[in-house]
């Protein structure tokens, strides 16, 4: 006699995992939220001006849903967005589901449309490892100018000033009542190379010490005595966000900025961060080293 199937139990359905928002989708969400605020509209007022309901608008602005093209157009109409700015956002909507991308940050690209700058503005914390430079958020203007001229000998004065203005705007994230939390890890090589001249380096190192003592900024130096370490292949940034969204990894290269979004890559770079923190000097000892290097100039 065959056993009868047990009709009183139901096999559990396989759990599906919701894909985290892509960099493009998060960027689109941030831009739409910013545009609404620039227009002086509340979410409720937007729903009254368009056919987009409140729940949908909330999901779009938190990167939990990709807006349909007609929804996006309705929002852009409400915010009075036209021309190139509108075209950029429509292009972003079409590519919002794509994961991992290479983006060259050309000097004439408007700041609001720089993917990294936008994500940095949305992040609650940035971990920045640098092997050759002082992190951009902690650079003085003179140091930044000297870096730009050294890295790109053909750069024009206008291009430099555009980039300096963008950098100053980024550095404003470290101010205010709820500043961006920054954990900067530098190879000693970044501090030992004279950029510009001795005066530029003295001011830069003093600036670094001053910021390292602020409560929301941590600076650690990986000394030469640490030998070979996981940061030697190159610089990178880990951006962390509020909520349950994943981190984003940004890597600079001569070809542009590469975003990594795979879970395995995110875990790997977070592990590298932990290793670098462990082998670096303590924040207090790092300040002591930076101060001594300043005296050499």
C-alpha positions as CSV (number, residue, x, y, z in Angstrom):
1,X,0.0,0.0,0.0
2,X,1.4,3.3,-1.0
3,X,1.8,6.1,1.5
4,X,-0.6,8.9,0.8
5,X,0.8,12.4,0.4
6,X,0.6,14.5,3.5
7,X,-1.9,17.2,2.4
8,X,-1.6,19.0,5.7
9,X,1.8,20.4,5.0
10,X,3.0,22.8,2.3
11,X,6.6,22.9,1.2
12,X,8.0,26.4,1.9
13,X,8.4,28.6,-1.2
14,X,11.9,29.5,-2.0
15,X,12.8,32.9,-0.7
16,X,13.5,35.6,-3.2
17,X,16.0,38.3,-2.5
18,X,15.2,41.8,-3.6
19,X,17.9,43.2,-5.7
20,X,19.5,46.3,-4.0
21,X,19.3,49.5,-6.0
22,X,21.9,50.2,-8.5
23,X,24.2,53.2,-8.5
24,X,22.2,54.7,-11.4
25,X,18.9,54.1,-9.6
26,X,20.1,55.6,-6.4
27,X,21.5,58.6,-8.4
28,X,18.2,59.1,-10.2
29,X,16.3,58.9,-6.9
30,X,18.6,61.5,-5.3
31,X,18.2,63.8,-8.3
32,X,14.4,63.6,-8.3
33,X,14.3,64.3,-4.6
34,X,16.6,67.3,-5.0
35,X,14.6,68.7,-7.9
36,X,11.4,68.5,-5.9
37,X,13.0,70.3,-3.0
38,X,14.5,72.9,-5.4
39,X,11.0,73.4,-6.8
40,X,9.7,74.0,-3.2
41,X,7.2,71.2,-3.4
42,X,6.2,68.6,-0.8
43,X,5.5,65.1,-1.8
44,X,1.8,65.7,-1.2
45,X,1.9,68.8,-3.5
46,X,3.5,66.7,-6.2
47,X,0.8,64.1,-6.0
48,X,-1.8,66.9,-6.4
49,X,0.0,68.2,-9.5
50,X,0.5,64.8,-11.2
51,X,-1.1,61.4,-11.4
52,X,1.7,59.9,-9.3
53,X,0.4,58.6,-5.9
54,X,2.2,59.3,-2.7
55,X,3.3,55.7,-2.1
56,X,4.8,55.5,-5.6
57,X,6.6,58.8,-5.2
58,X,8.1,57.7,-1.9
59,X,9.4,54.5,-3.5
60,X,10.9,56.4,-6.4
61,X,12.6,58.9,-4.1
62,X,14.1,56.1,-1.9
63,X,15.3,54.1,-4.9
64,X,13.0,51.2,-4.1
65,X,11.3,51.5,-7.5
66,X,12.4,52.6,-11.0
67,X,9.9,55.2,-12.3
68,X,8.2,54.4,-15.6
69,X,9.1,56.9,-18.4
70,X,5.6,58.5,-18.3
71,X,5.9,58.9,-14.5
72,X,9.4,60.4,-14.9
73,X,8.1,62.8,-17.5
74,X,5.2,63.9,-15.3
75,X,7.6,64.6,-12.4
76,X,10.0,66.5,-14.6
77,X,7.1,68.6,-16.0
78,X,6.0,69.4,-12.4
79,X,9.6,70.5,-11.5
80,X,10.1,72.5,-14.7
81,X,13.0,70.5,-15.9
82,X,14.0,70.9,-19.6
83,X,16.9,70.7,-22.0
84,X,20.1,68.8,-21.2
85,X,19.2,68.3,-17.6
86,X,16.0,66.5,-18.6
87,X,17.8,64.5,-21.2
88,X,20.4,63.3,-18.7
89,X,17.7,62.1,-16.3
90,X,15.8,60.3,-19.0
91,X,19.0,58.6,-20.0
92,X,19.6,57.7,-16.4
93,X,16.1,56.2,-16.1
94,X,16.8,53.9,-19.2
95,X,20.0,52.6,-17.6
96,X,18.8,52.4,-14.0
97,X,18.8,48.6,-13.9
98,X,22.3,48.3,-15.1
99,X,24.9,47.1,-12.6
100,X,28.5,48.1,-12.5
101,X,29.6,50.9,-14.8
102,X,32.6,52.9,-15.9
103,X,32.1,56.6,-16.0
104,X,34.8,59.2,-17.1
105,X,34.3,62.3,-15.1
106,X,35.0,64.9,-17.7
107,X,35.8,68.5,-16.5
108,X,32.8,70.0,-18.3
109,X,30.3,67.6,-16.7
110,X,28.0,69.6,-14.3
111,X,28.5,68.8,-10.7
112,X,24.9,67.6,-10.0
113,X,25.4,64.9,-12.7
114,X,28.7,63.6,-11.5
115,X,27.7,60.1,-10.2
116,X,30.3,60.0,-7.5
117,X,29.6,63.5,-6.2
118,X,25.9,62.8,-6.1
119,X,26.4,59.5,-4.2
120,X,28.9,61.1,-1.8
121,X,26.3,63.7,-1.0
122,X,23.8,61.0,-0.1
123,X,26.2,58.9,2.0
124,X,26.4,59.0,5.8
125,X,30.0,57.7,5.9
126,X,32.9,57.5,3.5
127,X,36.0,55.4,4.0
128,X,38.8,56.8,1.7
129,X,42.1,55.0,1.3
130,X,44.8,57.0,-0.6
131,X,48.2,55.7,-1.6
132,X,49.5,58.8,-3.4
133,X,47.4,61.8,-2.5
134,X,45.8,63.5,0.4
135,X,42.0,62.7,0.2
136,X,40.1,65.3,-1.8
137,X,37.8,66.1,1.1
138,X,40.9,67.1,3.1
139,X,42.9,69.0,0.5
140,X,43.8,72.7,0.6
141,X,43.1,74.7,-2.5
142,X,46.9,75.2,-3.2
143,X,47.6,71.5,-2.8
144,X,44.7,70.6,-5.1
145,X,45.9,73.0,-7.7
146,X,49.4,71.5,-7.6
147,X,48.0,68.0,-7.9
148,X,45.9,68.9,-10.9
149,X,48.8,70.6,-12.7
150,X,51.1,67.7,-11.9
151,X,48.7,64.9,-12.9
152,X,47.4,66.7,-16.0
153,X,50.1,69.0,-17.4
154,X,47.9,70.2,-20.2
155,X,45.0,71.3,-18.0
156,X,43.8,74.9,-18.4
157,X,43.3,77.4,-15.7
158,X,39.6,77.4,-16.3
159,X,39.4,73.7,-15.9
160,X,41.4,73.8,-12.7
161,X,39.1,76.5,-11.2
162,X,36.0,74.4,-12.2
163,X,37.4,71.4,-10.4
164,X,38.5,73.5,-7.4
165,X,34.9,74.9,-7.1
166,X,33.5,71.3,-7.2
167,X,36.0,70.2,-4.5
168,X,35.1,73.0,-2.2
169,X,31.4,72.1,-2.7
170,X,32.2,68.5,-1.7
171,X,34.2,69.6,1.4
172,X,31.1,71.4,2.6
173,X,29.7,68.0,3.4
174,X,32.1,67.9,6.4
175,X,30.3,70.9,7.9
176,X,26.9,71.5,9.5
177,X,24.9,69.8,12.1
178,X,24.9,66.4,10.5
179,X,28.2,66.2,8.7
180,X,29.5,63.4,6.6
181,X,31.6,60.9,8.6
182,X,35.0,60.5,7.0
183,X,37.6,57.8,7.8
184,X,40.7,58.6,5.8
185,X,43.5,56.1,5.6
186,X,46.7,57.3,3.9
187,X,49.9,55.5,2.9
188,X,52.9,57.5,4.3
189,X,54.0,58.0,0.7
190,X,51.0,60.3,0.2
191,X,52.4,62.6,2.9
192,X,56.1,62.3,2.1
193,X,55.9,63.4,-1.5
194,X,56.3,67.2,-1.9
195,X,53.4,68.5,-3.9
196,X,53.8,72.1,-5.1
197,X,56.5,73.3,-2.7
198,X,57.4,73.2,1.0
199,X,55.0,76.0,1.9
200,X,52.1,74.2,0.1
201,X,53.0,70.9,2.0
202,X,53.3,72.7,5.4
203,X,49.9,74.2,5.0
204,X,48.4,70.9,3.7
205,X,49.8,68.8,6.6
206,X,48.7,71.4,9.2
207,X,45.2,71.4,7.6
208,X,45.2,67.6,7.8
209,X,46.1,67.6,11.5
210,X,43.4,70.2,12.2
211,X,40.7,68.2,10.6
212,X,41.9,64.9,12.1
213,X,41.0,66.2,15.5
214,X,37.3,66.8,14.6
215,X,35.0,64.2,16.1
216,X,33.5,63.0,12.8
217,X,36.8,62.7,11.0
218,X,39.3,59.9,11.6
219,X,42.8,60.0,10.0
220,X,45.2,57.0,10.0
221,X,48.5,56.7,8.3
222,X,50.0,53.4,7.1
223,X,53.7,53.8,7.9
224,X,56.5,52.7,5.7
225,X,57.4,50.2,8.4
226,X,54.2,48.3,7.7
227,X,55.8,46.9,4.5
228,X,53.6,45.5,1.7
229,X,49.9,45.8,2.4
230,X,46.5,45.3,0.6
231,X,46.2,49.0,-0.2
232,X,49.3,49.1,-2.5
233,X,47.4,48.3,-5.7
234,X,45.6,51.7,-5.5
235,X,43.2,54.1,-3.9
236,X,39.5,53.4,-3.4
237,X,36.5,54.7,-1.5
238,X,33.7,52.9,0.3
239,X,30.4,54.8,0.5
240,X,27.9,53.8,3.2
241,X,24.3,54.9,3.3
242,X,21.4,55.1,5.7
243,X,18.9,52.3,5.6
244,X,19.4,48.8,4.3
245,X,21.0,49.8,1.0
246,X,24.3,48.3,0.1
247,X,27.7,50.1,0.2
248,X,29.1,51.4,-3.1
249,X,32.8,51.0,-4.0
250,X,34.5,53.6,-6.1
251,X,37.9,53.2,-7.7
252,X,39.7,55.9,-9.6
253,X,41.6,55.0,-12.7
254,X,43.1,56.9,-15.7
255,X,40.1,55.8,-17.7
256,X,37.6,57.3,-15.2
257,X,35.7,56.2,-12.1
258,X,34.7,52.5,-11.7
259,X,31.8,51.6,-9.4
260,X,31.7,48.1,-8.0
261,X,28.3,46.8,-6.8
262,X,28.6,43.0,-6.5
263,X,28.3,41.8,-3.0
264,X,31.6,39.9,-3.2
265,X,33.4,43.1,-4.2
266,X,31.8,45.1,-1.4
267,X,32.8,42.4,1.2
268,X,36.3,42.3,-0.2
269,X,36.9,46.0,0.0
270,X,35.4,46.2,3.5
271,X,37.8,43.5,4.6
272,X,40.7,45.5,3.1
273,X,39.5,48.5,5.1
274,X,39.6,46.5,8.3
275,X,43.1,45.2,7.5
276,X,44.4,48.7,6.7
277,X,42.9,50.1,9.9
278,X,44.6,47.4,11.9
279,X,48.1,47.9,10.4
280,X,47.9,51.7,10.3
281,X,49.0,53.9,13.2
282,X,46.4,54.9,15.7
283,X,44.7,58.2,15.1
284,X,46.8,59.9,17.8
285,X,50.1,58.4,16.5
286,X,49.1,59.4,13.0
287,X,48.7,63.0,14.0
288,X,52.2,62.8,15.7
289,X,53.7,61.5,12.4
290,X,52.0,64.1,10.3
291,X,53.2,66.8,12.6
292,X,56.8,65.5,12.3
293,X,56.5,65.4,8.6
294,X,55.3,69.0,8.5
295,X,58.4,70.0,10.4
296,X,60.6,68.5,7.6
297,X,59.2,71.2,5.3
